[in-house]
Amino acid sequence: MAIRTPEQTEPAAPPARPERPAPTRTEGRVMNVFSHGFLWLWAFMVVVPVVWVLVASFKTEREIASDPLGLPATPQWENYVNAWNNGNIGDYFLNTVQVMVFSVTGTMLLGAMAAYVIARYSFPGNRVLYFVFAGGMMFPVFLALFPLFKTLQNVGLLNTYPGLILVYIAYSLPFTVFFLTAFFRTLPTGVAEAALIDGAGHYRLFFQVMLPMAKPGLVAITIFNIIGQWNQFLLPLVLLNDPEDAVISQGLANLALRQGYEGDPGALFAGTVMAMVPIFVAYIIFQRQIQAGLTAGAIK
Amino acid sequence: MRHGKYPFILSFLALPVGLYAWLVLVPFAQAFQISFTDWSGSTNQFDYIGFDNYLNLFKDERFVIPAIRNTGIILLVLPLVTIAMGLFFAFMLNIGGRSRQGRIEGVRGAQFHKIVFFFPQVLSLAIIGILWKQVYAPPGFGGLIAGGLEAIGLPAPDNGFLADKDLVLASVIGVLVWSAVGFYLVFFSSAMASIPRDFYEAGIIDGAGRFQLFFRITLPLLWESVQTAWIYLSIIALDVFVLIYMMTPERGGPDGRSEVVGGVIWKYAFKHGEQAFASALGVVLFFVALTLAVVALRIGRHQRIEY
């Protein structure tokens, strides 16, 4: 289930192996230089834009425009003050957290419930239901945007967090159900049967036995959903029109589009850095789980 | 097990299925229906006009035709380049190192590379758009590439890469590849790690070089992962819009050179008030996505090798 890295699967080379004449030795060395070169080049290309914007966030407007490769003469901390005060980065953060506390919890709860029943109970329409959920992964969201907009408008949930939360949950269900169904199927049946014999009801079986057993899968898919919903842009763009209510990616986009090249690029980059910092910290701490969670689709 | 099974099943399915039907299934079905009308979206007035919207799609040379062309290019280039690079880097990390005493190893620092390469995957497209818009900016506005080119005495496009008709699409695809490669590196890497080392060692004893090891052992055994990656990347390619929105002039310019299907749907639905037309384009997108997935799963349905 978990992604195994080669370091873990590869035991230390047995020391007693007889040396054999290696025909690949020269080739190996060339390849080694070659592969290292490309790997470092790409690592460099990934790091540079990020670090460069970090440096730019400490520059004056003039330095940003006229000396893109230079360092700031004096670090402009007020860029950060401006981004926080005028750019409302702090508010966007809180908005996003408010939405996600409910949307991620809701996604996991509803997703786990549906997946559990689909995976472990037989009933008419079981397979159809599975495909209806899994098929949702293929739908291009663009197609549903306007009907969705109208649906929320009709019930007064347009431009509200409850509306956005419900939409996040609904659109996160396909992958969540798809993934968790596969996961619940792998859990041993013996434990469940034992619990039922001991007199546990279906509800207790789910909450006290199956959910704890499914923890690795739940963690992986929770990370997947947190990152996905944190970065969501299209749905809030259409369903959340008041700039004051904007979630983080939307708020940054507004900041970027409002400022353009004429505005206050220092504050824009400072805001971008502030939005990256929590993601970066979380990534460094949880990188193994995040990589496993996001590539979870690979395991079927 | 029988006792109270159906009430339990119903109670667990009611909420998720209800919500999913209300906010996903019904809106999609409505979009299909709307595509056969002349509804603007703002009034309640509409008539059914059959397939007219679909026919008119292919007459719209301002938005739809360029968008289909550009999305088509992204659909070809993005999966190809990303998968090739992802496989290459994954192979390097797993198999590319020195061979010691006939044993095969990954390069040193593999874990470090994975952490770095994967990082763009956790950044939002809004942030990636802001970063790269500045990287591509014109010389006078502090663009990184323009500044670098000038520093070594090479010319840079006057208005930056994103305002250049011939460079804008390639620039956007570059960013898409930049952000996706790390994911597929990790994705392929975990699949490669499950290929027994003996296979490679046997190959080396038989005198195979790295290229042969890759094409004769790794690639055939990874075929299913490549297929999955192809489907994912195709869906991403069809849904490209946020980067265009964040980075390019007029959100699809200059001169329609970076219009994409998703962006045109959004423009017609929310800017031009032509809801029915937008829906027709969305339906086409839907069927393209469906066809691609089916084709990708059919092509090269290789025999599964158990190991």
Interface residues (C-beta under 8 A of the other chain):
Chain A: I3 R4 T5 P6 E7 T9 E10 A13 R17 P18 E19 R20 A22 P23 T24 R25 E27 G28 R29 M31 N32 S35 H36 F38 L39 W42 A43 M45 V46 V47 V48 P49 V50 W52 V53 A56 I64 A65 S66 D67 P68 L69 L110 G111 M113 A114 Y116 V117 Y121 F123 L129 V132 F133 G136 M137 M138 F139 P140 V141 F142 L143 A144 L145 F146 P147 L148 K150 T151 L166 V167 I169 A170 Y171 L173 P174 V177 E193 L196 G201 H202 Y203 F206 I227 W230 N231 F233 L234 L237 V238 I248 S249 Q250 L252 A253 A256 Y261 P265 L268 F269 T272 A275 M276 I279 F280 A282 Y283 I284 Q287 I290 Q291 L294 T295 G297 A298
Chain B: M1 G4 K5 Y6 F8 I9 F12 L13 L15 P16 V17 L19 Y20 W22 L23 V24 L25 V26 P27 F28 Q30 A31 I34 G41 M85 F88 F89 M92 L93 N94 G96 G97 R98 S99 R100 Q101 G102 R103 E105 G106 V107 G109 A110 Q111 F112 H113 K114 I115 V116 F117 F118 F119 P120 Q121 V122 L123 S124 L125 A126 I127 G129 I130 L131 W132 K133 Q134 V135 A137 G140 F141 G142 G143 L144 A146 G147 G148 A151 W178 V181 G182 F183 V186 F187 S189 S190 A191 M192 A193 S194 R197 I204 G207 G209 R210 S225 T228 Y232 I235 L238 D239 F241 V242 Y245 M246 V261 G262 I265 W266 A269 F270 Q275 A278 S279 G282 V283 L285 F286 A289 L290 A293
